[in-house]
C-alpha cells in the first residue's frame, strides 16, 4: 500500500471562496492503490474515493497553497504551480462516497 499526504500548514479558520463556496483547509492522505482519500473535517475523519489517485498525489506534490475542501460540491480545491499563474492554477478534484465510486467502475 502506498500512502501520501499533502504537507501544508492548515489554519483553524474556514472561509468563503468565489461564488460563495464554503472552503475549509484540509490535509488529505491518499492511498494510491485503492483511491481512498482521508481527511479531517469538522472534527471527524472523512473517507472519500478518488477516480485517479495518482493524479491527485501529483497535484498535491505541486500545490502552492493550502488544499481546500468544498463540502457543498464534494471537491478538493488545489492551487498548482503553473507558469503564468502567480498564485497557482486552481484545479478541483471530485471525491466520491463509496457507493458513487462503485457505480463509476467499468464492469
N, C-alpha and C positions, 0 to 999 in steps of 0.2 A: 504494500500500500504506500502511496506517495502523498504526503501532506505538505501544503504550502500555505503560508499566511501572509497577508499584507502587513507590513511593519510600519504603520503610520501612527503618529500621535493622534489620539482621539480626545476631543474635549467633552465636557459633561453637558454641553448645550446642544440643542437641536435648532433647526432653522427652517425658514420657508424659502424655497428656491423660486426659479422662474415659473410663471403661470400658477403660483400658489401651491406648488408641490411641497409636501411636507418631507423634508430630508433630514436624516439622522446619521451622524458619523458612526461607522462600524468597522471592525477589523474581521474580515471573513477568513475562515480556514477552509481550504479546498482539498477534497480527496479526488485526485485526478483519475483514479481507477473507476470509480462509480459515479462521479459527478456530484457528490454530496458537498454542500456548502453550509457551514455552521457559523453563526454569529450571534452576539447578544444584542437584543433589542427589548427595551422596556423591562430590564432586569430578568429576562428569560432567554434561554438558548433557543434559537430558531433553526430548524433544519429545512433546507430547500435543496432543489436539484437544478443543475445547470446542464443544458444540452451539449455544450462544448467546454468542459472544464479546463482543458489545456489552453484554450484561447483566453479564458478568464484569468488563469495564472500568469499568462504572458502579459495581459493588460495590467494586472496588479503589479508586476515587476517594473512596468514602465510608468506607473502612476506618479503624478507630481503634486498630489494633494490628498486630502482625506477621501476615503471611499464612503459614499453616502447611500443609505438605504431609503427607498421611497416605498413606504408601506401601502400606499394607495394603489400604485401601479405594479408592485412586486418586482421592481427593477433595482439593480445595483448601478449607481452612477459613478463612473471612474473618469477622472481627468488624466489623459495620457499625454506624455511628452510628444510633441509634433512640431515639425518645422513650420514657422509662420503663425504659431498659436502660443502667445506668450504665457498664458496660464494653462495651457494644455487643451487638447481636443476632448470634448466630453463624449463618452461612449456609455450607453445604457445597455446592460445585460439583463434579460429577463430571467428570473428564478421561479421555479415551479414547486408546487406541492407534489408529493409522491404520486398521487393519482393522475395529475396532469402530465407528468413526465412519462408515465407508463403508456398513456394514450398517444404520445408522440413517437414512441419507438416503433420501427418497422416490424411487421410480423412475417 
